[in-house]
Amino acid sequence: MKNLFLVAGFLFVTSSLFAQSVEVTPVFGYTFCDGFETYYGNYDVKGAMLYGARLDVEVADLSYFELSIRRNDPTITYWSASDNISKDYNSGVAHYMAGFLREFQVGAIKPYGVISAGTSRYWLKGDENYNKWFFSTEFGLGAKMFLSDIVGIRAQASVTTPWDFAGGGMYWGVGGGGAGGSANLTFGIPVAHWDLSAGIIIRFQN
């Protein structure tokens, strides 16, 4: 994971030297998550407010290198199949991503697509032993609307999917005895995060 951050940082610094513009966007929104079933019980991952920021460096016309960080704090409801008891857990999720954003047209309104890769961190509040990291990808579509040369509005819909390559489909979750999971796939996605977000763009131009 450290190597990924170093590469992303190097690319950002070098691209910034030749950037046509740099955009900083604090973002807020809402994350919808999947529920899923295992042999031991069911997990219901609640939706939660998200917050974070995106930093975009224009490296060519309509093309940007992007760094982003987003966080939300969902509640997980776990229902145990063995004793028919449910319990709520407070958790945290953070995504650290580097990627490519491409605008589709020139003008005051700029629709775009973005693809990113990075890492997602999961933890249970109050349980220091449960702190998981996954490689993750993000795919999104959105639009920017500029009110001036400096200020604009950005809205985006995206899905972030953490992947597990450790020989099994590790499902993020907790059990009656604390943090745990279930693995029954050779290759799997723990939880898909569907984000709706918006923010105010501050643009700096050379």
C-alpha positions as CSV (number, residue, x, y, z in Angstrom):
1,M,0.0,0.0,0.0
2,K,2.9,2.4,0.8
3,N,4.3,1.9,-2.7
4,L,0.9,2.8,-4.2
5,F,0.8,6.0,-2.3
6,L,4.4,6.9,-3.3
7,V,3.7,6.3,-7.0
8,A,0.5,8.3,-6.8
9,G,2.3,11.1,-5.1
10,F,5.2,11.1,-7.6
11,L,2.7,11.2,-10.5
12,F,0.8,14.1,-8.9
13,V,3.9,16.2,-8.3
14,T,5.3,15.7,-11.7
15,S,2.0,16.3,-13.5
16,S,1.4,19.5,-11.4
17,L,4.5,21.1,-12.8
18,F,2.9,21.0,-16.3
19,A,-0.7,21.4,-15.3
20,Q,-3.0,23.7,-17.2
21,S,-5.3,23.9,-14.2
22,V,-5.7,22.4,-10.7
23,E,-9.2,21.8,-9.2
24,V,-9.8,21.3,-5.5
25,T,-13.3,19.9,-4.6
26,P,-14.5,19.2,-1.0
27,V,-17.4,16.7,-1.5
28,F,-20.4,15.6,0.6
29,G,-23.0,13.1,-0.2
30,Y,-24.5,9.7,0.7
31,T,-23.3,6.1,0.4
32,F,-25.6,3.2,-0.2
33,C,-24.2,-0.3,0.6
34,D,-25.2,-3.9,0.0
35,G,-26.5,-6.4,2.4
36,F,-25.4,-10.0,2.1
37,E,-26.0,-13.4,3.5
38,T,-23.5,-16.0,4.8
39,Y,-23.9,-19.5,6.3
40,Y,-23.7,-18.0,9.8
41,G,-26.1,-15.1,9.4
42,N,-27.1,-11.9,7.5
43,Y,-25.3,-8.6,7.3
44,D,-27.2,-5.3,6.6
45,V,-24.8,-2.4,5.9
46,K,-26.7,0.8,6.4
47,G,-26.4,3.8,4.2
48,A,-24.4,6.7,5.6
49,M,-23.3,10.3,4.9
50,L,-20.0,10.6,3.1
51,Y,-17.4,13.4,3.1
52,G,-14.0,13.9,1.6
53,A,-12.1,15.8,-1.1
54,R,-10.9,15.4,-4.7
55,L,-7.8,17.0,-6.2
56,D,-7.6,17.1,-10.0
57,V,-4.6,18.2,-12.1
58,E,-5.3,18.8,-15.8
59,V,-2.5,17.0,-17.7
60,A,-4.0,17.4,-21.2
61,D,-7.1,19.0,-22.8
62,L,-10.1,17.6,-21.0
63,S,-7.9,15.0,-19.1
64,Y,-7.1,15.0,-15.4
65,F,-5.0,13.0,-12.9
66,E,-7.1,12.7,-9.8
67,L,-6.4,12.0,-6.1
68,S,-9.3,11.5,-3.7
69,I,-10.2,10.5,-0.2
70,R,-13.7,9.7,1.0
71,R,-15.1,8.5,4.3
72,N,-18.4,7.3,5.8
73,D,-19.4,5.7,9.1
74,P,-22.1,3.0,8.4
75,T,-23.9,0.9,11.0
76,I,-23.8,-2.8,10.4
77,T,-26.7,-4.9,11.6
78,Y,-25.7,-8.5,12.0
79,W,-28.4,-11.2,12.4
80,S,-27.1,-14.6,13.7
81,A,-28.7,-17.7,12.2
82,S,-27.8,-19.8,15.2
83,D,-29.6,-17.9,17.9
84,N,-31.9,-15.6,15.9
85,I,-30.4,-12.5,17.6
86,S,-29.4,-9.2,15.8
87,K,-26.9,-6.7,16.9
88,D,-25.7,-3.3,15.6
89,Y,-22.0,-2.4,15.2
90,N,-20.6,1.1,14.5
91,S,-17.9,1.0,11.7
92,G,-15.8,3.3,9.6
93,V,-14.8,3.1,5.9
94,A,-12.3,5.2,4.1
95,H,-11.2,5.1,0.4
96,Y,-7.8,6.4,-0.8
97,M,-7.8,6.6,-4.6
98,A,-5.7,7.7,-7.6
99,G,-7.2,7.8,-11.1
100,F,-8.0,9.4,-14.4
101,L,-10.9,11.8,-15.2
102,R,-12.0,12.6,-18.7
103,E,-14.4,15.4,-19.7
104,F,-16.6,14.7,-22.7
105,Q,-17.0,18.2,-24.0
106,V,-15.9,21.9,-23.7
107,G,-18.3,24.4,-22.2
108,A,-19.7,25.7,-19.0
109,I,-21.3,22.3,-18.3
110,K,-18.7,19.4,-18.6
111,P,-20.0,15.8,-18.3
112,Y,-17.2,13.4,-17.4
113,G,-16.2,9.9,-16.5
114,V,-13.7,8.8,-13.9
115,I,-11.8,5.6,-13.2
116,S,-9.6,5.1,-10.1
117,A,-7.7,2.5,-8.2
118,G,-6.4,2.5,-4.6
119,T,-7.1,1.1,-1.2
120,S,-10.1,0.9,1.1
121,R,-9.8,0.7,4.9
122,Y,-12.4,-0.9,7.2
123,W,-12.6,-0.7,10.9
124,L,-14.9,-1.3,13.8
125,K,-15.2,1.4,16.4
126,G,-14.2,0.2,19.8
127,D,-12.4,-2.9,18.3
128,E,-8.7,-2.2,17.7
129,N,-8.2,-5.7,16.4
130,Y,-10.4,-5.2,13.3
131,N,-8.7,-3.0,10.8
132,K,-8.8,-4.4,7.2
133,W,-7.3,-3.0,4.0
134,F,-8.4,-4.0,0.5
135,F,-7.3,-3.1,-3.0
136,S,-10.3,-1.2,-4.6
137,T,-11.5,0.4,-7.8
138,E,-13.9,3.2,-8.5
139,F,-16.0,3.9,-11.6
140,G,-18.0,7.1,-11.8
141,L,-20.0,9.5,-14.1
142,G,-20.8,13.1,-13.3
143,A,-20.8,16.7,-14.5
144,K,-19.1,20.0,-13.7
145,M,-20.9,23.3,-14.1
146,F,-18.7,26.4,-13.8
147,L,-20.2,29.6,-12.5
148,S,-17.0,31.5,-13.3
149,D,-13.3,30.8,-14.2
150,I,-12.6,30.0,-10.6
151,V,-15.8,28.5,-9.0
152,G,-17.9,25.6,-10.1
153,I,-20.2,22.8,-8.9
154,R,-19.5,19.1,-9.3
155,A,-22.0,16.2,-9.0
156,Q,-21.1,12.6,-9.3
157,A,-22.6,9.1,-9.1
158,S,-20.0,6.3,-8.6
159,V,-19.4,2.8,-7.3
160,T,-16.4,1.7,-5.3
161,T,-15.6,-2.0,-5.0
162,P,-12.9,-3.3,-2.7
163,W,-11.5,-6.6,-4.0
164,D,-9.9,-9.5,-2.1
165,F,-7.2,-11.6,-3.8
166,A,-6.1,-13.7,-0.9
167,G,-7.5,-16.9,-2.1
168,G,-11.1,-16.3,-0.9
169,G,-14.0,-13.9,-1.1
170,M,-13.6,-12.2,2.3
171,Y,-16.9,-10.6,3.2
172,W,-16.5,-7.6,5.5
173,G,-18.5,-8.1,8.6
174,V,-18.8,-8.9,12.3
175,G,-20.1,-11.9,14.2
176,G,-21.3,-12.8,17.6
177,G,-17.8,-13.2,18.8
178,G,-16.6,-9.9,17.4
179,A,-15.1,-9.1,14.0
180,G,-15.1,-11.8,11.4
181,G,-16.2,-12.9,8.0
182,S,-17.0,-15.7,5.6
183,A,-15.1,-16.8,2.5
184,N,-16.6,-19.0,-0.2
185,L,-15.3,-17.6,-3.5
186,T,-12.0,-17.8,-5.2
187,F,-12.3,-14.2,-6.1
188,G,-14.8,-11.8,-4.6
189,I,-16.0,-8.3,-3.8
190,P,-16.6,-7.7,-0.1
191,V,-19.2,-4.8,-0.3
192,A,-20.1,-2.4,-3.2
193,H,-20.4,1.2,-2.2
194,W,-22.7,3.3,-4.3
195,D,-22.0,7.0,-3.8
196,L,-24.0,10.1,-4.7
197,S,-21.9,13.2,-4.0
198,A,-21.6,16.9,-4.8
199,G,-19.1,19.7,-4.0
200,I,-17.9,23.2,-4.8
201,I,-14.9,23.3,-7.2
202,I,-12.1,25.8,-6.7
203,R,-10.0,26.0,-9.8
204,F,-6.5,27.5,-10.1
205,Q,-5.2,28.2,-13.6
206,N,-1.8,28.9,-15.0
